[in-house]
């Protein structure tokens, strides 16, 4: 039994080392190397509420028109979401955990706590556990996101609870948030974009 645990620990450690060693396929494009389209996309992003070109926008800059479209959708979903900051961040960190995206987790796990989500819920999500205690609105978001990830659809019971609590706009905003951050997770995982050093606890991969 102890040997089996040691093997599991060794496999996880090697996986983490391998991920770290293979990161950053698409590092930041230096300002003096950017095309006119890239400079314009960067300027447009920085004119909004974001403080810098970070996370998924680093690799997305390789396709400046796509990056521009993505960041505008993201601005609506993150900063003007009818669900409010706490539930929006909850959906985002669930997506980061679903896809094991350290950069996305680093950018949003602490933000979720600042927005009012309990640290215990964030910890449970990071470990892949159902949080022990959630408010009714948090429970709805968790169940909705979990069903959508696992089943690629949402049951009538969960849908009806979400509509009753958030309205049809809230259901669309929640679905859009999950879909948008799933797309960003794919970009980050393909580019192997690293999390900012020291910003948040490491998001460990699940053992396989």
Secondary structure, 3 states (H helix, E strand, C coil): CHHHHHHHHHHHHHHHHHHHHCCCCCCCCCHHHCCHHHHHHHHHHHCCCCCCCCCHHHHHHHHHHHHHHHHHHHHHHHHCCCCCHHHHHHHHHHHHHHHCCHHHHHHHHHHHHHCCCCHHHHHHHHCCCCCCCCCHHHHHHHHHHHHHHHHCCCCHHHHHHHHHHHHHHHHHHHHHHHHHHHHHHHHHHHHCCCCCCCCCCCCCCCCC
